[in-house]
Amino acid sequence: MPTTDDGLTGTILVCDGCGRSRRTSATGRIAWDLLWLQADQAGWAGSDRPLGPHYCIVCVGNG
Ligand SMILES: [Zn+2]
């Protein structure tokens, strides 16, 4: 099972600008796709790949 930095299993998306994060308890590629889709709809921008970079709505300037 993949493990995030804080020891909890799941998938996490971290803003490369300010460190803001979004998390889902699911793991795997589908979990990432869902997480990014939700983030994208919330105004995040950046690469659609887990490697990033990703930027939250504040850093993108839409906030
Ligand atoms: Zn940010």
N, CA, C, O and the ligand as a Tripos MOL2 file, in Angstrom:
@<TRIPOS>MOLECULE
protein
  253   251    64     0     0
PROTEIN
NO_CHARGES

@<TRIPOS>ATOM
      1 N           0.8430   -1.1990    0.0000 N.3       1 MET1
      2 CA          0.0000    0.0000    0.0000 C.3       1 MET1
      3 C           0.8810    1.2530    0.0000 C.2       1 MET1
      4 O           1.8240    1.3490    0.7860 O.2       1 MET1
      5 N           0.5840    2.1860   -0.8560 N.am      2 PRO2
      6 CA          1.3110    3.4670   -0.8100 C.3       2 PRO2
      7 C           1.0390    4.1730    0.5200 C.2       2 PRO2
      8 O          -0.0590    4.0880    1.0690 O.2       2 PRO2
      9 N           2.0340    4.8540    1.0120 N.am      3 THR3
     10 CA          1.8720    5.5680    2.2730 C.3       3 THR3
     11 C           2.3140    7.0140    2.1040 C.2       3 THR3
     12 O           3.3750    7.2880    1.5420 O.2       3 THR3
     13 N           1.5010    7.9260    2.5880 N.am      4 THR4
     14 CA          1.8600    9.3360    2.4910 C.3       4 THR4
     15 C           2.8590    9.6920    3.5820 C.2       4 THR4
     16 O           3.1290    8.8910    4.4770 O.2       4 THR4
     17 N           3.3990   10.8870    3.4990 N.am      5 ASP5
     18 CA          4.4590   11.3030    4.4160 C.3       5 ASP5
     19 C           4.0480   11.2250    5.8820 C.2       5 ASP5
     20 O           4.8890   10.9910    6.7500 O.2       5 ASP5
     21 N           2.7740   11.4190    6.1590 N.am      6 ASP6
     22 CA          2.3590   11.4240    7.5530 C.3       6 ASP6
     23 C           1.9260   10.0340    8.0240 C.2       6 ASP6
     24 O           1.3820    9.8840    9.1180 O.2       6 ASP6
     25 N           2.1680    9.0350    7.2000 N.am      7 GLY7
     26 CA          1.9420    7.6780    7.6460 C.3       7 GLY7
     27 C           0.5580    7.1290    7.3770 C.2       7 GLY7
     28 O           0.2810    5.9720    7.6940 O.2       7 GLY7
     29 N          -0.3220    7.9410    6.7960 N.am      8 LEU8
     30 CA         -1.6670    7.4780    6.5010 C.3       8 LEU8
     31 C          -1.7230    6.9600    5.0780 C.2       8 LEU8
     32 O          -1.1440    7.5650    4.1760 O.2       8 LEU8
     33 N          -2.4080    5.8570    4.8640 N.am      9 THR9
     34 CA         -2.5490    5.3600    3.5090 C.3       9 THR9
     35 C          -3.5240    6.2490    2.7510 C.2       9 THR9
     36 O          -4.4080    6.8720    3.3390 O.2       9 THR9
     37 N          -3.3500    6.2960    1.4530 N.am     10 GLY10
     38 CA         -4.2260    7.1150    0.6410 C.3      10 GLY10
     39 C          -3.4280    7.8700   -0.3870 C.2      10 GLY10
     40 O          -2.2370    7.6270   -0.5800 O.2      10 GLY10
     41 N          -4.1020    8.7930   -1.0460 N.am     11 THR11
     42 CA         -3.4730    9.5830   -2.0910 C.3      11 THR11
     43 C          -3.6240   11.0470   -1.7180 C.2      11 THR11
     44 O          -4.7010   11.4830   -1.3130 O.2      11 THR11
     45 N          -2.5540   11.7990   -1.8520 N.am     12 ILE12
     46 CA         -2.5900   13.2000   -1.4610 C.3      12 ILE12
     47 C          -2.0830   14.0730   -2.5950 C.2      12 ILE12
     48 O          -1.1570   13.7070   -3.3180 O.2      12 ILE12
     49 N          -2.7040   15.2250   -2.7350 N.am     13 LEU13
     50 CA         -2.3010   16.2170   -3.7340 C.3      13 LEU13
     51 C          -1.8410   17.4510   -2.9720 C.2      13 LEU13
     52 O          -2.5860   18.0010   -2.1620 O.2      13 LEU13
     53 N          -0.6150   17.8810   -3.2320 N.am     14 VAL14
     54 CA         -0.0580   19.0150   -2.5050 C.3      14 VAL14
     55 C           0.2480   20.1440   -3.4790 C.2      14 VAL14
     56 O           0.8410   19.9280   -4.5360 O.2      14 VAL14
     57 N          -0.1680   21.3580   -3.1030 N.am     15 CYS15
     58 CA          0.1390   22.5290   -3.9120 C.3      15 CYS15
     59 C           1.6370   22.8050   -3.8590 C.2      15 CYS15
     60 O           2.2240   22.8720   -2.7780 O.2      15 CYS15
     61 N           2.2620   22.9670   -5.0420 N.am     16 ASP16
     62 CA          3.6830   23.2490   -5.0770 C.3      16 ASP16
     63 C           3.9790   24.6950   -4.7370 C.2      16 ASP16
     64 O           5.1370   25.0720   -4.5570 O.2      16 ASP16
     65 N           2.9420   25.5020   -4.6480 N.am     17 GLY17
     66 CA          3.1560   26.9010   -4.3210 C.3      17 GLY17
     67 C           3.1280   27.1660   -2.8300 C.2      17 GLY17
     68 O           4.0110   27.8440   -2.3040 O.2      17 GLY17
     69 N           2.1220   26.6400   -2.1410 N.am     18 CYS18
     70 CA          1.9500   26.9810   -0.7290 C.3      18 CYS18
     71 C           1.8300   25.7790    0.1890 C.2      18 CYS18
     72 O           1.8100   25.9390    1.4100 O.2      18 CYS18
     73 N           1.7500   24.5800   -0.3720 N.am     19 GLY19
     74 CA          1.7100   23.4010    0.4720 C.3      19 GLY19
     75 C           0.3170   22.9480    0.8580 C.2      19 GLY19
     76 O           0.1620   21.9290    1.5300 O.2      19 GLY19
     77 N          -0.7100   23.6980    0.4400 N.am     20 ARG20
     78 CA         -2.0840   23.2740    0.6920 C.3      20 ARG20
     79 C          -2.3020   21.8760    0.1070 C.2      20 ARG20
     80 O          -1.7440   21.5560   -0.9430 O.2      20 ARG20
     81 N          -3.0940   21.0530    0.7620 N.am     21 SER21
     82 CA         -3.2350   19.6800    0.2830 C.3      21 SER21
     83 C          -4.6840   19.2370    0.2220 C.2      21 SER21
     84 O          -5.5510   19.7580    0.9240 O.2      21 SER21
     85 N          -4.9140   18.2740   -0.6280 N.am     22 ARG22
     86 CA         -6.1880   17.5760   -0.7230 C.3      22 ARG22
     87 C          -5.8750   16.0950   -0.6020 C.2      22 ARG22
     88 O          -4.8070   15.6540   -1.0270 O.2      22 ARG22
     89 N          -6.7930   15.3170   -0.0260 N.am     23 ARG23
     90 CA         -6.5050   13.9230    0.2390 C.3      23 ARG23
     91 C          -7.7220   13.0540   -0.0470 C.2      23 ARG23
     92 O          -8.8680   13.4720    0.1210 O.2      23 ARG23
     93 N          -7.4400   11.8490   -0.4770 N.am     24 THR24
     94 CA         -8.4790   10.8350   -0.5560 C.3      24 THR24
     95 C          -7.9460    9.5720    0.0900 C.2      24 THR24
     96 O          -6.7460    9.3020    0.0280 O.2      24 THR24
     97 N          -8.8100    8.8030    0.7020 N.am     25 SER25
     98 CA         -8.3610    7.5840    1.3800 C.3      25 SER25
     99 C          -8.0870    6.4590    0.3910 C.2      25 SER25
    100 O          -7.4900    5.4430    0.7480 O.2      25 SER25
    101 N          -8.5210    6.6400   -0.8480 N.am     26 ALA26
    102 CA         -8.2990    5.6230   -1.8720 C.3      26 ALA26
    103 C          -6.8590    5.6870   -2.3840 C.2      26 ALA26
    104 O          -6.1610    6.6800   -2.1800 O.2      26 ALA26
    105 N          -6.4330    4.6310   -3.0420 N.am     27 THR27
    106 CA         -5.0850    4.5970   -3.5870 C.3      27 THR27
    107 C          -5.1210    4.1450   -5.0380 C.2      27 THR27
    108 O          -6.1370    3.6420   -5.5190 O.2      27 THR27
    109 N          -4.0130    4.3280   -5.7230 N.am     28 GLY28
    110 CA         -3.9110    3.8480   -7.0940 C.3      28 GLY28
    111 C          -4.1900    4.9390   -8.1110 C.2      28 GLY28
    112 O          -4.5240    6.0690   -7.7520 O.2      28 GLY28
    113 N          -4.0520    4.5920   -9.3750 N.am     29 ARG29
    114 CA         -4.1760    5.5510  -10.4550 C.3      29 ARG29
    115 C          -5.5930    6.1350  -10.5220 C.2      29 ARG29
    116 O          -5.7650    7.3250  -10.7870 O.2      29 ARG29
    117 N          -6.5860    5.3070  -10.2840 N.am     30 ILE30
    118 CA         -7.9680    5.7950  -10.3440 C.3      30 ILE30
    119 C          -8.2270    6.7980   -9.2270 C.2      30 ILE30
    120 O          -8.9260    7.7940   -9.4160 O.2      30 ILE30
    121 N          -7.6510    6.5180   -8.0630 N.am     31 ALA31
    122 CA         -7.8030    7.4500   -6.9420 C.3      31 ALA31
    123 C          -7.1920    8.7920   -7.3070 C.2      31 ALA31
    124 O          -7.7680    9.8410   -7.0210 O.2      31 ALA31
    125 N          -6.0210    8.7590   -7.9400 N.am     32 TRP32
    126 CA         -5.3750   10.0080   -8.3600 C.3      32 TRP32
    127 C          -6.2560   10.7490   -9.3650 C.2      32 TRP32
    128 O          -6.4570   11.9580   -9.2450 O.2      32 TRP32
    129 N          -6.7830   10.0230  -10.3560 N.am     33 ASP33
    130 CA         -7.6120   10.6500  -11.3780 C.3      33 ASP33
    131 C          -8.8130   11.3540  -10.7490 C.2      33 ASP33
    132 O          -9.1610   12.4700  -11.1350 O.2      33 ASP33
    133 N          -9.4400   10.6920   -9.7810 N.am     34 LEU34
    134 CA        -10.5900   11.2820   -9.1110 C.3      34 LEU34
    135 C         -10.1810   12.5000   -8.2900 C.2      34 LEU34
    136 O         -10.8580   13.5280   -8.2980 O.2      34 LEU34
    137 N          -9.0750   12.3670   -7.5900 N.am     35 LEU35
    138 CA         -8.5860   13.4610   -6.7520 C.3      35 LEU35
    139 C          -8.2690   14.6850   -7.6050 C.2      35 LEU35
    140 O          -8.6150   15.8110   -7.2480 O.2      35 LEU35
    141 N          -7.6110   14.4530   -8.7270 N.am     36 TRP36
    142 CA         -7.2360   15.5650   -9.5890 C.3      36 TRP36
    143 C          -8.4740   16.1820  -10.2550 C.2      36 TRP36
    144 O          -8.5660   17.3980  -10.4200 O.2      36 TRP36
    145 N          -9.4150   15.3200  -10.6290 N.am     37 LEU37
    146 CA        -10.6550   15.8160  -11.2380 C.3      37 LEU37
    147 C         -11.3740   16.7530  -10.2720 C.2      37 LEU37
    148 O         -11.8390   17.8240  -10.6600 O.2      37 LEU37
    149 N         -11.4580   16.3360   -9.0150 N.am     38 GLN38
    150 CA        -12.1160   17.1710   -8.0040 C.3      38 GLN38
    151 C         -11.3340   18.4630   -7.7870 C.2      38 GLN38
    152 O         -11.9240   19.5340   -7.6420 O.2      38 GLN38
    153 N         -10.0140   18.3610   -7.7640 N.am     39 ALA39
    154 CA         -9.1840   19.5400   -7.5710 C.3      39 ALA39
    155 C          -9.3250   20.4900   -8.7590 C.2      39 ALA39
    156 O          -9.4160   21.7060   -8.5920 O.2      39 ALA39
    157 N          -9.3420   19.9150   -9.9580 N.am     40 ASP40
    158 CA         -9.4720   20.7070  -11.1770 C.3      40 ASP40
    159 C         -10.7820   21.4810  -11.1620 C.2      40 ASP40
    160 O         -10.8260   22.6520  -11.5400 O.2      40 ASP40
    161 N         -11.8390   20.8260  -10.7270 N.am     41 GLN41
    162 CA        -13.1450   21.4760  -10.6550 C.3      41 GLN41
    163 C         -13.1570   22.5460   -9.5720 C.2      41 GLN41
    164 O         -13.9360   23.4970   -9.6380 O.2      41 GLN41
    165 N         -12.2950   22.3870   -8.5820 N.am     42 ALA42
    166 CA        -12.2060   23.3560   -7.4960 C.3      42 ALA42
    167 C         -11.2950   24.5280   -7.8570 C.2      42 ALA42
    168 O         -11.1430   25.4700   -7.0790 O.2      42 ALA42
    169 N         -10.6910   24.4590   -9.0480 N.am     43 GLY43
    170 CA         -9.9020   25.5850   -9.5020 C.3      43 GLY43
    171 C          -8.4040   25.3650   -9.5040 C.2      43 GLY43
    172 O          -7.6500   26.2810   -9.8340 O.2      43 GLY43
    173 N          -7.9530   24.1760   -9.1430 N.am     44 TRP44
    174 CA         -6.5230   23.8970   -9.1770 C.3      44 TRP44
    175 C          -6.0460   23.8500  -10.6230 C.2      44 TRP44
    176 O          -6.8390   23.6310  -11.5390 O.2      44 TRP44
    177 N          -4.7590   24.0540  -10.8230 N.am     45 ALA45
    178 CA         -4.1880   23.9890  -12.1570 C.3      45 ALA45
    179 C          -2.8400   23.2930  -12.0910 C.2      45 ALA45
    180 O          -2.2450   23.1440  -11.0240 O.2      45 ALA45
    181 N          -2.3750   22.8720  -13.2590 N.am     46 GLY46
    182 CA         -1.0680   22.2230  -13.3320 C.3      46 GLY46
    183 C          -1.1660   20.9200  -14.0810 C.2      46 GLY46
    184 O          -2.1290   20.6650  -14.8040 O.2      46 GLY46
    185 N          -0.1400   20.0890  -13.8950 N.am     47 SER47
    186 CA         -0.0820   18.8010  -14.5680 C.3      47 SER47
    187 C          -1.1510   17.8620  -14.0310 C.2      47 SER47
    188 O          -1.4790   17.9010  -12.8450 O.2      47 SER47
    189 N          -1.6930   17.0200  -14.9010 N.am     48 ASP48
    190 CA         -2.6760   16.0400  -14.4420 C.3      48 ASP48
    191 C          -1.9910   14.7510  -13.9980 C.2      48 ASP48
    192 O          -2.6570   13.7420  -13.7660 O.2      48 ASP48
    193 N          -0.6760   14.7790  -13.8800 N.am     49 ARG49
    194 CA          0.0630   13.6090  -13.4110 C.3      49 ARG49
    195 C           0.4640   13.8080  -11.9500 C.2      49 ARG49
    196 O           0.6780   14.9350  -11.5030 O.2      49 ARG49
    197 N           0.5640   12.7000  -11.2140 N.am     50 PRO50
    198 CA          0.8860   12.8040   -9.7770 C.3      50 PRO50
    199 C           2.1820   13.5640   -9.5040 C.2      50 PRO50
    200 O           2.3320   14.1770   -8.4470 O.2      50 PRO50
    201 N           3.1170   13.5250  -10.4530 N.am     51 LEU51
    202 CA          4.4090   14.1680  -10.2350 C.3      51 LEU51
    203 C           4.3020   15.6900  -10.1730 C.2      51 LEU51
    204 O           5.1480   16.3470   -9.5660 O.2      51 LEU51
    205 N           3.2750   16.2470  -10.7900 N.am     52 GLY52
    206 CA          3.0610   17.6870  -10.7430 C.3      52 GLY52
    207 C           3.8630   18.4450  -11.7710 C.2      52 GLY52
    208 O           4.3450   17.8300  -12.7220 O.2      52 GLY52
    209 N           4.0330   19.7470  -11.6340 N.am     53 PRO53
    210 CA          3.6030   20.5320  -10.4690 C.3      53 PRO53
    211 C           2.1080   20.8210  -10.4580 C.2      53 PRO53
    212 O           1.4490   20.7910  -11.4970 O.2      53 PRO53
    213 N           1.5880   21.1000   -9.2770 N.am     54 HIS54
    214 CA          0.1770   21.4410   -9.1130 C.3      54 HIS54
    215 C           0.0750   22.7210   -8.2970 C.2      54 HIS54
    216 O           0.8900   22.9720   -7.4100 O.2      54 HIS54
    217 N          -0.9530   23.5410   -8.6120 N.am     55 TYR55
    218 CA         -1.1360   24.7970   -7.8910 C.3      55 TYR55
    219 C          -2.5930   24.9850   -7.5050 C.2      55 TYR55
    220 O          -3.4940   24.8020   -8.3240 O.2      55 TYR55
    221 N          -2.8150   25.3500   -6.2510 N.am     56 CYS56
    222 CA         -4.1670   25.5370   -5.7400 C.3      56 CYS56
    223 C          -4.7600   26.8440   -6.2530 C.2      56 CYS56
    224 O          -4.0840   27.6280   -6.9180 O.2      56 CYS56
    225 N          -6.0240   27.0640   -5.9360 N.am     57 ILE57
    226 CA         -6.7170   28.2400   -6.4650 C.3      57 ILE57
    227 C          -6.0690   29.5390   -6.0020 C.2      57 ILE57
    228 O          -6.0920   30.5310   -6.7310 O.2      57 ILE57
    229 N          -5.5010   29.5500   -4.8190 N.am     58 VAL58
    230 CA         -4.8460   30.7610   -4.3190 C.3      58 VAL58
    231 C          -3.6090   31.0720   -5.1490 C.2      58 VAL58
    232 O          -3.3840   32.2160   -5.5460 O.2      58 VAL58
    233 N          -2.8080   30.0420   -5.4060 N.am     59 CYS59
    234 CA         -1.5690   30.2370   -6.1420 C.3      59 CYS59
    235 C          -1.8220   30.4840   -7.6280 C.2      59 CYS59
    236 O          -1.0440   31.1710   -8.2900 O.2      59 CYS59
    237 N          -2.9090   29.9230   -8.1450 N.am     60 VAL60
    238 CA         -3.2670   30.1580   -9.5400 C.3      60 VAL60
    239 C          -3.7900   31.5750   -9.7170 C.2      60 VAL60
    240 O          -3.6360   32.1770  -10.7800 O.2      60 VAL60
    241 N          -4.4120   32.1030   -8.6610 N.am     61 GLY61
    242 CA         -4.9400   33.4500   -8.7220 C.3      61 GLY61
    243 C          -6.4330   33.5060   -8.9570 C.2      61 GLY61
    244 O          -6.9920   34.5770   -9.1920 O.2      61 GLY61
    245 N          -7.0780   32.3550   -8.8950 N.am     62 ASN62
    246 CA         -8.5270   32.3120   -9.0930 C.3      62 ASN62
    247 C          -9.2960   32.4410   -7.7890 C.2      62 ASN62
    248 O         -10.5220   32.5570   -7.7810 O.2      62 ASN62
    249 N          -8.5540   32.4200   -6.6870 N.am     63 GLY63
    250 CA         -9.2030   32.3850   -5.3960 C.3      63 GLY63
    251 C          -9.7430   33.7380   -4.9930 C.2      63 GLY63
    252 O         -10.3250   33.8750   -3.9170 O.2      63 GLY63
    253 ZN         -1.1680   27.0420   -3.2420 Zn       64 ZN64
@<TRIPOS>BOND
     1     1     2 1
     2     2     3 1
     3     3     4 2
     4     3     5 am
     5     5     6 1
     6     6     7 1
     7     7     8 2
     8     7     9 am
     9     9    10 1
    10    10    11 1
    11    11    12 2
    12    11    13 am
    13    13    14 1
    14    14    15 1
    15    15    16 2
    16    15    17 am
    17    17    18 1
    18    18    19 1
    19    19    20 2
    20    19    21 am
    21    21    22 1
    22    22    23 1
    23    23    24 2
    24    23    25 am
    25    25    26 1
    26    26    27 1
    27    27    28 2
    28    27    29 am
    29    29    30 1
    30    30    31 1
    31    31    32 2
    32    31    33 am
    33    33    34 1
    34    34    35 1
    35    35    36 2
    36    35    37 am
    37    37    38 1
    38    38    39 1
    39    39    40 2
    40    39    41 am
    41    41    42 1
    42    42    43 1
    43    43    44 2
    44    43    45 am
    45    45    46 1
    46    46    47 1
    47    47    48 2
    48    47    49 am
    49    49    50 1
    50    50    51 1
    51    51    52 2
    52    51    53 am
    53    53    54 1
    54    54    55 1
    55    55    56 2
    56    55    57 am
    57    57    58 1
    58    58    59 1
    59    59    60 2
    60    59    61 am
    61    61    62 1
    62    62    63 1
    63    63    64 2
    64    63    65 am
    65    65    66 1
    66    66    67 1
    67    67    68 2
    68    67    69 am
    69    69    70 1
    70    70    71 1
    71    71    72 2
    72    71    73 am
    73    73    74 1
    74    74    75 1
    75    75    76 2
    76    75    77 am
    77    77    78 1
    78    78    79 1
    79    79    80 2
    80    79    81 am
    81    81    82 1
    82    82    83 1
    83    83    84 2
    84    83    85 am
    85    85    86 1
    86    86    87 1
    87    87    88 2
    88    87    89 am
    89    89    90 1
    90    90    91 1
    91    91    92 2
    92    91    93 am
    93    93    94 1
    94    94    95 1
    95    95    96 2
    96    95    97 am
    97    97    98 1
    98    98    99 1
    99    99   100 2
   100    99   101 am
   101   101   102 1
   102   102   103 1
   103   103   104 2
   104   103   105 am
   105   105   106 1
   106   106   107 1
   107   107   108 2
   108   107   109 am
   109   109   110 1
   110   110   111 1
   111   111   112 2
   112   111   113 am
   113   113   114 1
   114   114   115 1
   115   115   116 2
   116   115   117 am
   117   117   118 1
   118   118   119 1
   119   119   120 2
   120   119   121 am
   121   121   122 1
   122   122   123 1
   123   123   124 2
   124   123   125 am
   125   125   126 1
   126   126   127 1
   127   127   128 2
   128   127   129 am
   129   129   130 1
   130   130   131 1
   131   131   132 2
   132   131   133 am
   133   133   134 1
   134   134   135 1
   135   135   136 2
   136   135   137 am
   137   137   138 1
   138   138   139 1
   139   139   140 2
   140   139   141 am
   141   141   142 1
   142   142   143 1
   143   143   144 2
   144   143   145 am
   145   145   146 1
   146   146   147 1
   147   147   148 2
   148   147   149 am
   149   149   150 1
   150   150   151 1
   151   151   152 2
   152   151   153 am
   153   153   154 1
   154   154   155 1
   155   155   156 2
   156   155   157 am
   157   157   158 1
   158   158   159 1
   159   159   160 2
   160   159   161 am
   161   161   162 1
   162   162   163 1
   163   163   164 2
   164   163   165 am
   165   165   166 1
   166   166   167 1
   167   167   168 2
   168   167   169 am
   169   169   170 1
   170   170   171 1
   171   171   172 2
   172   171   173 am
   173   173   174 1
   174   174   175 1
   175   175   176 2
   176   175   177 am
   177   177   178 1
   178   178   179 1
   179   179   180 2
   180   179   181 am
   181   181   182 1
   182   182   183 1
   183   183   184 2
   184   183   185 am
   185   185   186 1
   186   186   187 1
   187   187   188 2
   188   187   189 am
   189   189   190 1
   190   190   191 1
   191   191   192 2
   192   191   193 am
   193   193   194 1
   194   194   195 1
   195   195   196 2
   196   195   197 am
   197   197   198 1
   198   198   199 1
   199   199   200 2
   200   199   201 am
   201   201   202 1
   202   202   203 1
   203   203   204 2
   204   203   205 am
   205   205   206 1
   206   206   207 1
   207   207   208 2
   208   207   209 am
   209   209   210 1
   210   210   211 1
   211   211   212 2
   212   211   213 am
   213   213   214 1
   214   214   215 1
   215   215   216 2
   216   215   217 am
   217   217   218 1
   218   218   219 1
   219   219   220 2
   220   219   221 am
   221   221   222 1
   222   222   223 1
   223   223   224 2
   224   223   225 am
   225   225   226 1
   226   226   227 1
   227   227   228 2
   228   227   229 am
   229   229   230 1
   230   230   231 1
   231   231   232 2
   232   231   233 am
   233   233   234 1
   234   234   235 1
   235   235   236 2
   236   235   237 am
   237   237   238 1
   238   238   239 1
   239   239   240 2
   240   239   241 am
   241   241   242 1
   242   242   243 1
   243   243   244 2
   244   243   245 am
   245   245   246 1
   246   246   247 1
   247   247   248 2
   248   247   249 am
   249   249   250 1
   250   250   251 1
   251   251   252 2
@<TRIPOS>SUBSTRUCTURE
     1 MET1         2 RESIDUE 1 A MET
     2 PRO2         6 RESIDUE 1 A PRO
     3 THR3        10 RESIDUE 1 A THR
     4 THR4        14 RESIDUE 1 A THR
     5 ASP5        18 RESIDUE 1 A ASP
     6 ASP6        22 RESIDUE 1 A ASP
     7 GLY7        26 RESIDUE 1 A GLY
     8 LEU8        30 RESIDUE 1 A LEU
     9 THR9        34 RESIDUE 1 A THR
    10 GLY10       38 RESIDUE 1 A GLY
    11 THR11       42 RESIDUE 1 A THR
    12 ILE12       46 RESIDUE 1 A ILE
    13 LEU13       50 RESIDUE 1 A LEU
    14 VAL14       54 RESIDUE 1 A VAL
    15 CYS15       58 RESIDUE 1 A CYS
    16 ASP16       62 RESIDUE 1 A ASP
    17 GLY17       66 RESIDUE 1 A GLY
    18 CYS18       70 RESIDUE 1 A CYS
    19 GLY19       74 RESIDUE 1 A GLY
    20 ARG20       78 RESIDUE 1 A ARG
    21 SER21       82 RESIDUE 1 A SER
    22 ARG22       86 RESIDUE 1 A ARG
    23 ARG23       90 RESIDUE 1 A ARG
    24 THR24       94 RESIDUE 1 A THR
    25 SER25       98 RESIDUE 1 A SER
    26 ALA26      102 RESIDUE 1 A ALA
    27 THR27      106 RESIDUE 1 A THR
    28 GLY28      110 RESIDUE 1 A GLY
    29 ARG29      114 RESIDUE 1 A ARG
    30 ILE30      118 RESIDUE 1 A ILE
    31 ALA31      122 RESIDUE 1 A ALA
    32 TRP32      126 RESIDUE 1 A TRP
    33 ASP33      130 RESIDUE 1 A ASP
    34 LEU34      134 RESIDUE 1 A LEU
    35 LEU35      138 RESIDUE 1 A LEU
    36 TRP36      142 RESIDUE 1 A TRP
    37 LEU37      146 RESIDUE 1 A LEU
    38 GLN38      150 RESIDUE 1 A GLN
    39 ALA39      154 RESIDUE 1 A ALA
    40 ASP40      158 RESIDUE 1 A ASP
    41 GLN41      162 RESIDUE 1 A GLN
    42 ALA42      166 RESIDUE 1 A ALA
    43 GLY43      170 RESIDUE 1 A GLY
    44 TRP44      174 RESIDUE 1 A TRP
    45 ALA45      178 RESIDUE 1 A ALA
    46 GLY46      182 RESIDUE 1 A GLY
    47 SER47      186 RESIDUE 1 A SER
    48 ASP48      190 RESIDUE 1 A ASP
    49 ARG49      194 RESIDUE 1 A ARG
    50 PRO50      198 RESIDUE 1 A PRO
    51 LEU51      202 RESIDUE 1 A LEU
    52 GLY52      206 RESIDUE 1 A GLY
    53 PRO53      210 RESIDUE 1 A PRO
    54 HIS54      214 RESIDUE 1 A HIS
    55 TYR55      218 RESIDUE 1 A TYR
    56 CYS56      222 RESIDUE 1 A CYS
    57 ILE57      226 RESIDUE 1 A ILE
    58 VAL58      230 RESIDUE 1 A VAL
    59 CYS59      234 RESIDUE 1 A CYS
    60 VAL60      238 RESIDUE 1 A VAL
    61 GLY61      242 RESIDUE 1 A GLY
    62 ASN62      246 RESIDUE 1 A ASN
    63 GLY63      250 RESIDUE 1 A GLY
    64 ZN64       253 GROUP 0 **** ****
